[in-house]
Amino acid sequence: MIIAVDGPAASGKGTVARALARHFGLPHLDTGLLYRAVAHHVRRLDLDPAKEADAVAACDFDDRTLADPALRDDAVGQLASIVSAHPLVRAALFQRQKRFANQPGGAVLDGRDIGTVIAPDADVKLFVKANAAVRARRRHTELAERGQSLTYEQVLADIRARDARDSARATAPLTQAADAASLDTSNLTVEAAIARAIALVEGRVRGRTAGA
Ligand code: CDP
């Protein structure tokens, strides 16, 4: 079973995807980390994230980078949304995600374009969202716990800028697939969001079996 989880920054998609992977015993890929790794590499090599050739040159990052906590920095997230708008960067990371999705037994992937581009035939697609103020509050707390002292207003502005960039880009923009179920986590606890996600997946699977 392939489960595609998409949504904007700090919507709760990562938490939901990890929990679904655990619940259904599937491997999980946080695809945002791949774009964050490219962004991090661009910065280390002192390249220009706005230049497609520079961003492409940073796509051969060392896989050990994926475990680096620095990838979670707010600035890396912003840079990731700049490098991820380049079609050639997306192309460079495409096969790796596709292979992960199509491994025997299935997988859970979370990102922006999983249900639309990477796994358009996924068995279940979820689009996780939450209002911008809630997302900024969550991300602000997360960053503070990691010792990053940004104000709430800065985090909100960054989230809005990233939403705009991710939604407006020409290639694989952030958008809900027509056949994705929505999960609004604005007023849900983590436990409630996970329970709702599991119920949505089970409902879709039952629906498919009944329809087959
Ligand atoms: O964790 P958060 O939602 O803040 O971001 P992320 O999932 O780590 O993604 C960082 C950035 O990578 C996003 O703002 C997108 O620009 C880009 N991204 C993408 O374009 N496509 C994906 N499948 C995943 C992330």
Residues whose N, C-alpha, C, O or C-beta is under 5 A from the ligand:
A	BS01	CDP	P8 A9 A10 T31 G32 L33 Y35 G77 A80 S81 S84 D110 G111 R112 D113 R162 D166
